[in-house]
Amino acid sequence: MANTEDSGTAGASFEVADAVGGGSAISLAGNWITTEVVHVDDQMRGLSSRVSGPVDMDLTNIGELDTAGAWLI
């Protein structure tokens, strides 16, 4: 994968990369709860302008998830 971007936060975090075969791959990690997602909210909202084609999302490294985190995802 190329063009990897990391949100750089300690709580909720994500990484965007080019997916094999086209499109984008987004890997999420950490606790996606109200007190943590505030740190990645602006970056997540800007994803639509940076991704193209099909998007694969990897949620396997999410610890906790509440409704604020689910809504943002």
Residue frames relative to the residue before (quaternion, step in Angstrom):
aa qw qx qy qz dx dy dz
M 1.0000 0.0000 0.0000 0.0000 0.00 0.00 0.00
A 0.1711 -0.7842 0.5909 0.0813 3.54 -1.13 0.67
N 0.7863 0.3302 -0.2400 0.4638 3.56 -1.35 0.05
T 0.1886 0.8025 -0.5374 0.1778 3.55 0.85 0.99
E 0.0560 -0.7649 0.6414 0.0223 3.55 -1.01 0.91
D 0.1389 -0.7807 0.6060 0.0625 3.55 -1.04 0.82
S 0.4716 -0.6933 0.4647 0.2846 3.57 -0.88 0.90
G 0.3490 -0.7996 0.4363 0.2202 3.58 1.22 -0.38
T 0.5295 0.6203 -0.4369 0.3794 3.62 1.08 0.40
A 0.5241 -0.6511 0.4568 0.3045 3.57 -1.20 0.54
G 0.6912 0.4479 -0.2821 0.4920 3.61 1.08 -0.63
A 0.8014 0.0196 0.0490 0.5958 3.54 -0.41 -1.25
S 0.0880 0.7968 -0.5924 0.0804 3.56 -0.88 0.91
F 0.0635 -0.7854 0.6130 0.0575 3.53 -1.27 0.32
E 0.2044 -0.7448 0.6263 0.1066 3.51 -1.33 0.47
V 0.1654 -0.7764 0.6037 0.0732 3.55 -0.96 0.91
A 0.0715 0.7908 -0.6030 0.0772 3.56 -0.92 0.92
D 0.5658 -0.5413 0.4757 0.4007 3.54 -1.28 0.22
A 0.3633 -0.7296 0.5368 0.2179 3.58 -0.88 0.92
V 0.5578 -0.5714 0.4791 0.3644 3.53 -1.18 0.58
G 0.8005 0.2413 -0.1978 0.5116 3.59 -0.78 0.99
G 0.6835 -0.4776 0.2850 0.4728 3.60 1.24 0.16
G 0.6954 0.4401 -0.3482 0.4489 3.51 -1.26 0.35
S 0.4878 -0.6456 0.5066 0.2977 3.54 -1.29 -0.37
A 0.2094 -0.7390 0.6265 0.1324 3.53 -1.29 0.54
I 0.0710 -0.7854 0.6148 0.0125 3.57 -0.83 1.01
S 0.1078 -0.7836 0.6112 0.0276 3.56 -0.76 1.12
L 0.1510 -0.7951 0.5848 0.0557 3.56 -0.76 1.07
A 0.0126 -0.7977 0.6024 -0.0241 3.56 -1.08 0.74
G 0.7111 0.4619 -0.3378 0.4085 3.54 -1.31 0.27
N 0.6458 -0.5083 0.4073 0.3984 3.51 -1.34 -0.32
W 0.1668 -0.7902 0.5876 0.0506 3.55 -0.54 1.24
I 0.3084 0.7277 -0.5301 0.3072 3.50 0.44 1.36
T 0.7626 -0.4228 0.2426 0.4254 3.57 -1.27 0.46
T 0.7255 0.4536 -0.2604 0.4473 3.60 0.80 -0.94
E 0.7184 0.4385 -0.2498 0.4788 3.61 1.19 -0.35
V 0.6632 0.5454 -0.3288 0.3932 3.61 0.93 -0.82
V 0.4988 0.6488 -0.4295 0.3818 3.58 1.21 -0.32
H 0.6488 0.5427 -0.3054 0.4373 3.60 1.13 -0.63
V 0.7729 0.3133 -0.1767 0.5227 3.62 1.15 -0.45
D 0.3660 0.7744 -0.4595 0.2349 3.58 1.30 -0.05
D 0.7023 0.4621 -0.2877 0.4587 3.63 0.71 -0.99
Q 0.6611 0.5014 -0.3170 0.4593 3.60 0.94 -0.82
M 0.6469 0.5120 -0.3206 0.4653 3.60 0.99 -0.79
R 0.6523 0.5163 -0.3184 0.4544 3.59 0.96 -0.81
G 0.6912 0.4791 -0.2750 0.4659 3.60 1.13 -0.57
L 0.4428 0.7294 -0.4383 0.2825 3.59 1.24 -0.11
S 0.6149 0.5897 -0.3687 0.3717 3.60 0.92 -0.78
S 0.6849 0.4625 -0.2958 0.4791 3.59 1.08 -0.53
R 0.7153 0.4528 -0.2501 0.4700 3.60 1.23 -0.30
V 0.6983 0.4221 -0.2768 0.5075 3.61 1.18 -0.31
S 0.0774 -0.7885 0.6086 0.0441 3.53 -1.20 0.52
G 0.7968 0.2734 -0.2164 0.4935 3.52 -1.21 0.55
P 0.7708 -0.3017 0.2415 0.5065 3.55 -1.22 -0.44
V 0.2173 -0.7683 0.5907 0.1166 3.57 -1.13 0.68
D 0.1802 -0.7468 0.6338 0.0900 3.54 -0.88 1.06
M 0.1070 -0.7964 0.5932 0.0486 3.58 -0.84 0.98
D 0.1785 -0.7686 0.6103 0.0708 3.54 -0.88 1.05
L 0.0781 -0.8283 0.5547 -0.0087 3.56 -0.45 1.24
T 0.3945 0.7767 -0.4378 0.2222 3.59 1.27 0.02
N 0.7270 0.4227 -0.2536 0.4780 3.62 1.12 -0.46
I 0.4200 0.6687 -0.4950 0.3625 3.58 1.20 0.46
G 0.3444 -0.7327 0.5528 0.1974 3.54 -0.94 0.96
E 0.8051 -0.0093 0.0634 0.5897 3.55 0.21 -1.31
L 0.0700 -0.7827 0.6181 0.0196 3.56 -1.18 0.66
D 0.0274 -0.7745 0.6315 0.0228 3.58 -0.86 0.97
T 0.7512 -0.4095 0.2527 0.4519 3.57 -1.26 0.00
A 0.6060 0.5431 -0.3669 0.4508 3.65 1.05 -0.57
G 0.6668 0.4920 -0.2924 0.4773 3.57 0.97 -0.85
A 0.6478 0.5132 -0.3128 0.4680 3.57 0.97 -0.88
W 0.6464 0.5184 -0.3217 0.4581 3.61 0.94 -0.83
L 0.6672 0.5032 -0.3071 0.4554 3.58 0.93 -0.85
I 0.6369 0.5102 -0.3244 0.4783 3.57 1.02 -0.79
